[in-house]
Amino acid sequence: MTQFALFAILLIVVVAAFILPPLWLGLRAPKPKADRKEANLAIFRDQLTELEREKDNGTLADSDFEQAKRELQRRLLEEVEPATAEATVPASHGPSRKTAIALLLLLPILGLLGYGILGNPRALDPAQTVAKPQMTPEQINGMVAKLAERMQANPDDLKGWLMLARSYKTMGRYEEAAAAYGKAEKLVNEDPDLLAAYAETIAMARGEGLKGKPIQLVEKALKLDPKHGHSLFLAGAGAMEAGDNKKGIAYWEALLLQVEPGSEIDQMLRSGIDKMKAGG
């Protein structure tokens, strides 16, 4: 059974759990409070007694006493009449078991019917699922070649050169990637990500480490963003290559604050820092 079918069954069970019990067992109206009238009468008597006490003490005039008494009587009637009407409401009604059974049968039927009309039933059958064909290396090379031709015809398209540089780098064609980055250097100089990628590409193309232009690009990236992770990593590696362990440790300790503790990059950085500390 497919994952979709399992989810659909679970959904039906959850819905049925909420809908069916009230219909099967019947809904019960809350019982009116039988002692509400008696409580109101007790309050009335207490307040009336207090008024009579004030009248006897001379603190309440006869006219005020009669007016207050009438107000108490009016409020008592307003309280008692709703309670009387509430008591006439039927206490409950019987369970609708026929409705519950009908819903239990119709929920899955209507669900499948609706999916058959509005959905894609073929998607439920794994045999009908056709995987999208993957692009072959020849097709990828052809697309990159067409992009290179377009860039020769449009040399001012800096974003196009960046796209071509990334494509070449992904394919391992580092010399061509470095040349393409160079064509878009105006954009590269404004973005730490691009500066670090350009520096890394030149280092891979030359095979001589990060000395020279690569480390200059990295330093430019760190001026734009002193916390740029890729640039901090390359700067630490470049300092280690140059034998400047103090600077390399500083770069990588700053990068440690940005990586997940215990991760592979965390362990690698700590190992490198330990080696630089051991080397003086």
For each residue, the residues with C-beta under 8 A, 3 or more apart:
1: 5 6
2: 5 6 124 126
3: 6 7
4: 7 8 123 124
5: 1 2 8 9 124
6: 1 2 3 9 10
7: 3 4 10 11
8: 4 5 11 12 111 115
9: 5 6 12 13 108
10: 6 7 13 14
11: 7 8 14 15
12: 8 9 15 16 107 108 111
13: 9 10 16 17
14: 10 11 17 18
15: 11 12 18 19 107
16: 12 13 19 20 103 104 107
17: 13 14 20 21
18: 14 15 21
19: 15 16 22 23 100 103
20: 16 17 23 24 100 103 104
21: 17 18 24 25
22: 19 25 26 27
23: 19 20 26 95 96 97 99 100 103
24: 20 21 95 96 97 100
25: 21 22 95
26: 22 23 92 93 94 95 96
27: 22 92 93
28: 91 92
29: 89 90 91 92
30:
31: 34 91
32: 36 83 86 87 89
33: 36 83
34: 31
35: 38 39
36: 32 33 39 40 79 83
37: 40 41 80 83 84
38: 35 41 42
39: 35 36 42 43
40: 36 37 43 44 76 79 80 83
41: 37 38 44 45 76
42: 38 39 45 46
43: 39 40 46 47
44: 40 41 47 48 72 73 76
45: 41 42 48 49
46: 42 43 49 50
47: 43 44 50 51 72
48: 44 45 51 52 69 72
49: 45 46 52 53
50: 46 47 53 54
51: 47 48 54 55 60 65 68 69 72
52: 48 49 55 56 65
53: 49 50 56 57
54: 50 51 57 59 60 65
55: 51 52 58 59 60 62 65
56: 52 53
57: 53 54 60
58: 55
59: 54 55
60: 51 54 55 57 64 65 68
61: 64 65
62: 55 65 66
63: 66 67
64: 60 61 67 68
65: 51 52 54 55 60 61 62 68 69
66: 62 63 69 70
67: 63 64 70 71
68: 51 60 64 65 71 72
69: 48 51 65 66 72 73
70: 66 67 73 74
71: 67 68 74 75
72: 44 47 48 51 68 69 75 76
73: 44 69 70 76 77
74: 70 71 77 78
75: 71 72 78 79
76: 40 41 44 72 73 79 80
77: 73 74 80 81
78: 74 75 81 82
79: 36 40 75 76 82 83
80: 37 40 76 77 83 84
81: 77 78 84 85
82: 78 79 85 86
83: 32 33 36 37 40 79 80 86 87
84: 37 80 81 87 88
85: 81 82 88 89
86: 32 82 83 89
87: 32 83 84
88: 84 85
89: 29 32 85 86
90: 29 93
91: 28 29 31
92: 26 27 28 29
93: 26 27 90
94: 26
95: 23 24 25 26 100
96: 23 24 26 99 100
97: 23 24 100 101
98: 101 102
99: 23 96 102 103
100: 19 20 23 24 95 96 97 103 104
101: 97 98 104 105
102: 98 99 105 106
103: 16 19 20 23 99 100 106 107
104: 16 20 100 101 107
105: 101 102 108 109
106: 102 103 109 110
107: 12 15 16 103 104 110 111
108: 9 12 105 111 112
109: 105 106 112 113
110: 106 107 113 114
111: 8 12 107 108 114 115
112: 108 109 115 116
113: 109 110 116 117
114: 110 111 117 118 119
115: 8 111 112 118 119 121
116: 112 113 119 121
117: 113 114
118: 114 115
119: 114 115 116 123
120: 123
121: 115 116 124 125
122: 125 128
123: 4 119 120 128 129
124: 2 4 5 121
125: 121 122 128 129
126: 2 129
127:
128: 122 123 125
129: 123 125 126
130:
131:
132:
133:
134:
135: 139 140
136: 139 140
137: 140 141
138: 141 142
139: 135 136 142 143
140: 135 136 137 143 144 171
141: 137 138 144 145 171
142: 138 139 145 146
143: 139 140 146 147
144: 140 141 147 148 164 167 168 171
145: 141 142 148 149
146: 142 143 149 150
147: 143 144 150 151 160 163 164 167
148: 144 145 151 152 164
149: 145 146 152 153
150: 146 147 153 154 157 160
151: 147 148 154 155 157 160 161 164 180 183
152: 148 149 155
153: 149 150
154: 150 151 157 160
155: 151 152 183
156:
157: 150 151 154 160 161
158: 161 162 183 184 186 187
159: 162 163 184 187
160: 147 150 151 154 157 163 164
161: 151 157 158 164 165 180 181 183 184
162: 158 159 165 166 180 181 184 187 188 194
163: 147 159 160 166 167
164: 144 147 148 151 160 161 167 168 180
165: 161 162 168 169 177 178 180 181 183 184 197 198 201
166: 162 163 169 170 177 197
167: 144 147 163 164 170 171 177
168: 144 164 165 171 173 174 176 177 180
169: 165 166 172 173 174 177 197 201
170: 166 167
171: 140 141 144 167 168
172: 169
173: 168 169 176 177
174: 168 169 177 178 201 204 205
175: 178 179 205
176: 168 173 179 180
177: 165 166 167 168 169 173 174 180 181 201 205
178: 165 174 175 181 182 198 201 202 205
179: 175 176 182 183
180: 151 161 162 164 165 168 176 177 183 184
181: 161 162 165 177 178 184 185 188 194 197 198 201 202
182: 178 179 185 198
183: 151 155 158 161 165 179 180
184: 158 159 161 162 165 180 181 187 188 194
185: 181 182 188 189 198
186: 158 189 190
187: 158 159 162 184 190 191 194
188: 162 181 184 185 191 194 195 198
189: 185 186 195 220
190: 186 187 194 224
191: 187 188 194 195 224
192: 195 196 221 222 224 225 228 230 231
193: 196 197 228 230
194: 162 181 184 187 188 190 191 197 198
195: 188 189 191 192 198 199 217 218 220 221 224 231
196: 192 193 199 200 217 218 221 228 230 231 234
197: 165 166 169 181 193 194 200 201 230
198: 165 178 181 182 185 188 194 195 201 202 217
199: 195 196 202 203 210 213 214 215 217 218 221 234
200: 196 197 203 204 214 230 234
201: 165 169 174 177 178 181 197 198 204 205
202: 178 181 198 199 205 206 213 214 217
203: 199 200 206 207 208 209 210 214
204: 174 200 201 207
205: 174 175 177 178 201 202
206: 202 203
207: 203 204
208: 203 211 212
209: 203 214 238 241
210: 199 203 214 215 218 234 237 238 241
211: 208 214 215 238 241 242
212: 208 215 216
213: 199 202 216 217
214: 199 200 202 203 209 210 211 217 218 234 238
215: 199 210 211 212 218 219 234 235 238
216: 212 213 219 220
217: 195 196 198 199 202 213 214 220 221
218: 195 196 199 210 214 215 221 222 231 234 235 238
219: 215 216 222 223 235
220: 189 195 216 217 223 224
221: 192 195 196 199 217 218 224 225 228 230 231
222: 192 218 219 225 226 228 231 232 235
223: 219 220 226
224: 190 191 192 195 220 221 228
225: 192 221 222 228 231
226: 222 223
227: 232 254 258
228: 192 193 196 221 222 224 225 231 232
229: 232 233 255 258 259
230: 192 193 196 197 200 221 233 234
231: 192 195 196 218 221 222 225 228 234 235
232: 222 227 228 229 235 236 251 252 254 255 258
233: 229 230 236 237 251 252 255
234: 196 199 200 210 214 215 218 230 231 237 238
235: 215 218 219 222 231 232 238 239 247 248 251
236: 232 233 239 240 248 249 251 252 255 269 272
237: 210 233 234 240 241 248
238: 209 210 211 214 215 218 234 235 241 242 248
239: 235 236 242 244 245 247 248 251
240: 236 237 243 244 245 248 272 276
241: 209 210 211 237 238
242: 211 238 239
243: 240
244: 239 240 247 248
245: 239 240 248 249 276 277 279 280
246: 249 250
247: 235 239 244 250 251
248: 235 236 237 238 239 240 244 245 251 252 272 276
249: 236 245 246 252 253 273 276 277
250: 246 247 253 254
251: 232 233 235 236 239 247 248 254 255
252: 232 233 236 248 249 255 256 269 272 273 276
253: 249 250 256 257 273
254: 227 232 250 251 257 258
255: 229 232 233 236 251 252 258 259 269
256: 252 253 259 266 269 270 273
257: 253 254
258: 227 229 232 254 255
259: 229 255 256 263 265 266 269
260: 263 265 266
261: 266
262: 266 267
263: 259 260 266 267
264: 267 268
265: 259 260 268 269
266: 256 259 260 261 262 263 269 270
267: 262 263 264 270 271
268: 264 265 271 272
269: 236 252 255 256 259 265 266 272 273
270: 256 266 267 273 274
271: 267 268 274 275
272: 236 240 248 252 268 269 275 276
273: 249 252 253 256 269 270 276 277
274: 270 271 277 278
275: 271 272 278 279
276: 240 245 248 249 252 272 273 279
277: 245 249 273 274 280
278: 274 275
279: 245 275 276
280: 245 277
